[in-house]
Amino acid sequence: MKLLDAPKNVSVQITNYTGGKGVESKLRQLGITPGRVVKILRFAPLGGPVMVDVEGRAVAIGRGIAERIQVEQV
């Protein structure tokens, strides 16, 4: 499933993501890599970003990028 389809307040494991080198670089900088477990904190209204917890840090990910991240529920 995609990160945008995952339920709120649930931990999910990143399995894969698609995109160019820019997307890959940005996600690595945020600590979002395949195999990492993240928790979805909230979905901002009106098309805003998705807030996820990555190792105790709250990180905002735009919906366009979140659409490209494949996850599975842990």
C-alpha angles and dihedrals in degrees: 000000000000123000089246091057095051117103122253120263092021127121115235134180120231108237103172145332135205130217142086130296091280093059092044092049094048093050092048090052089053091050094248106138134147110283094027118124116223133176122224108231102179148329112236114229127249096032095309126149130292114245115216133177112234111183093328096317123110109228127186117218122188116241092242091060093038087057089062097051117095117206141172126209115254 
